[in-house]
């Protein structure tokens, strides 16, 4: 066979192919994949070759009739009925499909599918058109179910628009459309009116809006779905061969005065070198050689196919090669951005300025998520850190600051209101988790979720985009000072609204505040008189309440002459000249504005506002000597009642690190009461809080600011013995009323659709009662991962999940197994994946306008679970660690019974709830989708089974049961056998009958 390549002019937007069936040969024209204007003419001749006049060249390709190309393979269709897949670079055959026994008429490729039509051999009767299309899956390289059509297929093409439909064409003009993996329908057959002519060619336009048919009469039929069809108007023009030009000398104008003589051709009469000849050393090609590959790369390289993978030794700058390659090795920084631990690899001090404990810490995720990440490397105390991977977690250090202020902690934990998104309530829930934690990190996901819904926070620019956090574009120093001002004002407003109609049902008001005054106002508030004096003599005085002060640095003196106490006092009692409106002059006039205070607050909050070089020089001068540093820890103010002494308890610093984008840390002086609760000792100690890294530090280090990398942002001073003014008792505001019947947010929810029975007063849970629990989740943000040089995947940021459904079932009594909580959680954030296969949550279930479920707020359901935890019930479920983590709850370990660990052997895999239910209970669950009621009931039954097995046979017998379980799982590849299978592997049946609540 010979392949003749011709140049043929055609329309730029439509490329046709032609196929002519002759008695002695097959002649077929198809478009080459590289350009719409090249055609391949393939001629197979029985006997002698037919005379074809090629215009360019001839290539020998045995038996090839049709060619296609994808991003993976070069496909060749053979007249023998086979389709071969060849490598795009080497054209070596990788795979081959034997499609038809007779011959191949056409095939097409789209995505992971290859569809072909052709002729089958019918013995002595010759070839007949096969009405079965062969479809192949290119991922598994095997045939899938053939597709039967109702026409005699001669041509086929994929039309990849909304779906990957196939167009199948017969030679008589019948056209059928169908899905490649579905059944053909007679209603999808159309007819091309060719007036008795046979169709010889068919193709689809590149815009997928037009179909063209060429018949034996020389006519082209154009079909489209719209009156006006869009074609590709940017196709490459036809490249035609240029005629051979005979070399000729240019014509010279002898009359022109400026004609250069160098244009005159002169014959060389001798072999002597000319003056214009360059030396051989300068005209010899000498390309710059590539540098040798680092031996460390060659040593650690792993080869997969023809590609080698090796870790980057970081011996050279990225994407840079020195122009002059020297023999000596250049010194480059080999800093690793994410340390494994504070006591990790040693580094030379001149290579990196920021100490390890101050650098930005990140979590390294594995296949198990966080289970194998050792937080103890970063925190050897019993205080809880905060995880940094949540959006807008830059405020973690300030959350810790508020937690270690005793009156604030007691205030928010006693606060409870009806607002769905209340920062005071969410801070109270978070502080309760920090109280319960024994060194394990917590996450402020619910608090930050409520924070993102506050309009004022968005207006102040406090809500960061993910890109700003990752790239370090945010100015964290200014940002945390604005956040500090915002949170104090927000807590002051929310705690003022607590009494009256906003109080939560059944919750008593806080004893820390009185009507018209909040504890935040008493703690941080300072009554200020702002006086404005115009040059006309008009003075205006206004009173206001300020919750913090901002440092103002004078510009007249050098930084060495500054004294911190002096500058602070002038910043509090500020006097400055500015333009202001004067009612007397009725225009803007230069005025002198003076601020005077009546009394100082118990907690003095200072925003440092270090925004220029001169302000940084002030802090550098203040912290150069230890003697000057110690002066920052104590301030004395003269008041009407006498001298007031303030002690420094908090410094928040901005760590400027160009490599990681920077981060925020807090130095906090932790008081005696916190140590007494956590460690049972009574002492005070300064600690560094860097997200989940917590480390004790020296007192002087907390106020030592190297402005090259550590810039002060916020300072907190407290008046000595200020705690004695406040009632530091926590009165849990969450009572049993949260479990009472509540209305659903869904408008279409009816009592007939109820899936649970609320608890009666007589059924209120007691300590040690069993409660079956299961939760379902949806995805708000997808996981972010990168591919390492060795081909493995590394998780940079995990997917952000949100709880969508929470179910609690009774664990004892006559109604055991009957749910008393089955709440669907309404969310205002965009859901990117409902995970319906695993959660059973469908689009619309969380929408109050169309949902038929019992829809409620996350805060309402959270309060129910908090009441159960505070009561002391024991939760039974499967994989509860993840459930509580996403719900953002801290549950004591003695109150959690997790069946995933009950039926687990050390260093073995975790077993799914579905397999355990089939093996021990003979139940077939989760066959199509997950249902939280079913899962919670099954976990309760498994716990009962565990108690039965462990009590009857003892621990030794129970180990034998677990070994048999793992052996069975390995044999079945941990898959539950089909209930209809004939192998007798299992016939699921219910072992416990639970009362039905459907239809209540």
Secondary structure, 3 states (H helix, E strand, C coil): CEEEEEECCCCCCCCCCCEEECCCEEEEEEECCCCCCEEEEEEEECCCCCCCCCCCEEECCCCEEEEEECCCEEEEEECCCEEEEEECCCCCEEEEEECCCCEEEEEEEECCEEEEEEEEECHHHCEEECCEEEEEECCCCEECCCEECCCCCCEEEEEECCCEEEEEECCCCEEEEEECCCCCCHHHEEECCCCCCCEEEEEECCCCCEEEEEECCCCEEEEECCCCCCCCCCCCCCCCCCCCCCCCCCCCCCCCCCCCHHHCCCCCCCCCCCCCCCCHHHHCCCCCCCCCCCHHHHHHCEEECCEEECCCCCCCCCCCCCCCCCCCCCCCCCCCCCCCCCCCCCCCHHHCCCCHHHCCCCCCEECCECCCCCHHHCECCCCCCECCCCCCHHHHHHHHHHHCCHHHHHHHHHCCECCCCCHHHHHHHHHHHHHHCCCCCECCHHHHHHHHCCHHHHHCCCCCCHHHHHHCCCCHHHHHHHHHHHHHHHHHHHHHCCCCCCECCCCCCCCCCECCECHHHHHHCEEEEEEEEECCCCEEEEEEEECCEECCCCCCCCHHHCCHHHHHHHHHCCEEEEEEEECCCCEEEEEEEEEEECCCCCEEEEECCCCCHHHHHHHHHHCCCHHHHHHHHEEEEEECCEEEEEEEEEEEEEECCCCCCCEEEEEEEECHHHHHHHHCCCCCEEEEEECCEEEECCHHHHCCCCCCCEEEEEEEEEECCHHHHCCCCCCCCCCHHHHCCCCCCCCCCCHHHCCCCCCCHHHCCCCCCEEEEEEEEEEEECCEEEECCCCCEEEEECCEEEEEEEEEEECCCCCCCCEEEEEEECCCCCCCECCHHHHCCCCCCCCCCCCCCCEECHHHHHHHHHHHHHHCCEEEECCHHHHHHHHCCCCCHHHEEEHHHHCCCCCCCCCCHHHHHHHHHCCCCCCCCCCHHHHHHHHHHHHHHHHHHHHHHHHHHHHHHHHHHHHHHHHCCCCCCCCCCCCCCCCCCCCCCCCCCCCC
